[in-house]
Amino acid sequence: MLMLLDDFRCPGRWCDEVHIVAIKFKGNSLLNSLRKLGLSCVVYELWRERNNRIFGSAHRSIEHIVQSCIVTIRNRFCKWKAPRNKHNGKPPEPLA
């Protein structure tokens, strides 16, 4: 997950990771919005896998979990609306 977010380091304790994310993902830029979406997707999928293993005795491979995250992020991203122009309420003009 860290590599997908362009963060090439060894993960630390959970509280440290949350602190780093709060600082690095600040703001509403497209990149930071994707990072937040990616992180929330990974946390959700890991929680879901944990529950499946404990209560449902089902196991998914790492590759399957990562693929599930990628599909979820892609689907959510495709549903995002383009930002509106503050002055006229229309989407921004495409760059030439």
Residue pairs with C-beta under 8 A, 6 or more apart in sequence:
1 38
1 39
1 42
2 8
2 9
2 11
4 38
5 35
5 38
5 39
7 24
11 17
21 39
24 35
25 32
25 35
25 36
25 39
26 32
33 80
34 73
34 77
37 73
37 76
37 77
38 69
38 73
41 69
41 72
41 73
41 76
42 69
45 65
45 68
45 69
45 72
46 65
49 59
49 60
49 65
52 58
52 59
52 60
53 59
60 68
82 91
82 92
83 91
83 92
84 90
84 91
85 91
85 92
